[in-house]
Amino acid sequence: MLKVKNLYYRIGNFTLKNISFSLERGEYGVILGPSGSGKTTLFELIAGFRTPLRGKIYLEGKDITDLPPEERDISVLYQDYLLFPHLNVFENIAFGLRKRLKDPKEVEKRVLFLVEELGIRHLLGRDIKSLSGGERQRVALARALAVKPKLLLLDEPFSALDPQNRERLRRFVKDITTRWGITTLHISHDVADAENLADKVILIRDGEIREWGSFERVFFTPKDPFAVEFLEVNFLDGVVVDLSPNFAVVEVCGNPLKVSNAVSSISKGDRVRVYFRPEVVRLGGENNLPCSVEEFFRDRFFVKALLNCCGREVKAYFPFEFEKKLSRKGEIAISVPPEFLFVRPL
């Protein structure tokens, strides 16, 4: 549905260079990166608010690189929603639709369908200024969806919301874009947006894509050192000591770890890197490693621990009740189920 090929753009001292990725029809892509990485510039190039110096943008196989925004069949939902304060909810949603549908009855039918889907029919006659943040977000989303775009672009849509509404609206947006088969590209600096929404992840830093691919590949086996740090992926180095069709055994600091997700290209005796996420670390059990606790702190109803395992820092998230089992500088054994360990050759 969307293909971005070798985009190059320069503004002041900042350069966006050799940006290439694609999304299939109905996929949800999240562009992640720290502030100043180039996310917004890339967003504006795809939306048509800027023109690349080199490279191409294709939508359904059509070259849209030089088309103005209004001819791209793309809807944009901005961080601040940009609703028209002089129009009520109905007129805001119908605004773009009136340019496409000449029959007022068809416009009304489309708007009523959307507000029923979004649960905001009771707001139709309301003034925009009287709406809560969550209500404004739904109205803006209805306006973006009304024209049935080929591509939906979301610019940090949840950043201004409180945590409760942010979580609820994440679920809502994922549900409606999935049910309606809408191809979506979402800019965010919040890793949680990608964790909850993404089919594909594009990680950008200093104007370059550092990782892109499926959620599972980027979040579990990133190749780039920046990606490993930014996405908080743990890794330890070891040696393959046994192989079978279904698993590998990797010796890490003298401890054998059984790994289900072994790469087919590895052989016995190879030096490898074993990756695992903080969320899958357990206390005790099989497939274990001895570690020492460096630091731990509460984060809502979880305990986040910084461990020293074989001289390398490992992050782990434990349930709240495990806090009593941890002590600073104390020795513990952690384990990771084989299915959550991933191997890549060094």
PyMOL commands that set and color helices and strands:
alter all, ss='L'
color gray80, all
select helices_A, chain A and resi 39-47+69-71+89-94+97-99+104-118+121-123+128-130+133-146+163-180+191-197+215-220+225-230+278-280+320-325+338-340
alter helices_A, ss='H'
color red, helices_A
select strands_A, chain A and resi 2-11+14-23+28-32+54-59+62-63+74-77+151-155+183-188+200-205+208-214+234-243+248-252+255-259+271-276+282-283+288-299+302-309+312-319+331-335+342-345
alter strands_A, ss='S'
color yellow, strands_A
deselect
rebuild
show_as cartoon
